[in-house]
Amino acid sequence: MAEKGFKRKLAAILSADVIGYSRLMRDDEEATVRDLAAHRVLITEIFQQHHGRVVDSPGDNILA
């Protein structure tokens, strides 16, 4: 039984990065930055549909 005043919440944490990011940047920096930005938009939309959020996304990493 939960203590009065406390509410339990189920949560999932995702941490991911791009495999071969350094190579991709070396081979075609412009396309890599463009593709990463496009994927971040899609990922953020999916998280929001499930009431989640992106906490941080430095470089090729994402924490949600």
C-alpha positions in Angstrom: 0.0 0.0 0.0 1.4 3.4 -1.0 2.0 5.9 1.8 -0.4 8.8 1.9 0.9 11.7 -0.2 3.1 9.6 -2.4 2.2 8.6 -6.0 4.0 5.7 -7.8 4.9 6.1 -11.4 6.2 3.6 -13.9 9.0 5.0 -16.1 11.5 3.9 -18.7 14.9 5.4 -19.5 16.5 5.3 -22.9 20.1 6.1 -23.7 21.3 5.7 -27.2 24.1 6.9 -29.6 24.9 6.6 -33.3 27.2 3.7 -34.2 30.0 5.0 -36.4 29.2 8.6 -35.8 32.9 9.7 -36.1 33.2 7.9 -39.4 29.9 9.3 -40.7 31.0 12.8 -39.8 34.4 12.3 -41.5 32.8 10.9 -44.6 30.0 13.5 -45.0 29.5 15.9 -42.2 26.7 17.9 -43.8 24.6 14.8 -44.5 25.3 13.3 -41.1 24.2 16.5 -39.3 21.0 16.7 -41.5 20.1 13.1 -41.0 20.7 13.2 -37.2 18.5 16.3 -36.9 15.7 14.6 -38.9 15.9 11.5 -36.7 15.8 13.6 -33.6 12.5 15.2 -34.7 11.0 11.8 -35.3 12.2 10.3 -32.0 11.0 13.3 -30.1 7.5 13.0 -31.7 7.3 9.3 -30.8 8.4 10.0 -27.1 5.7 12.8 -26.9 3.0 10.4 -28.2 3.8 8.2 -25.3 4.0 11.0 -22.7 7.8 11.0 -22.6 10.4 13.6 -23.2 14.0 14.0 -24.4 16.1 15.0 -21.3 19.3 15.7 -23.2 20.9 15.1 -26.6 24.5 16.2 -26.8 26.4 15.2 -30.0 25.2 11.9 -31.3 23.6 10.8 -27.9 20.1 10.9 -26.7 18.7 10.5 -23.2 15.0 10.2 -22.8 
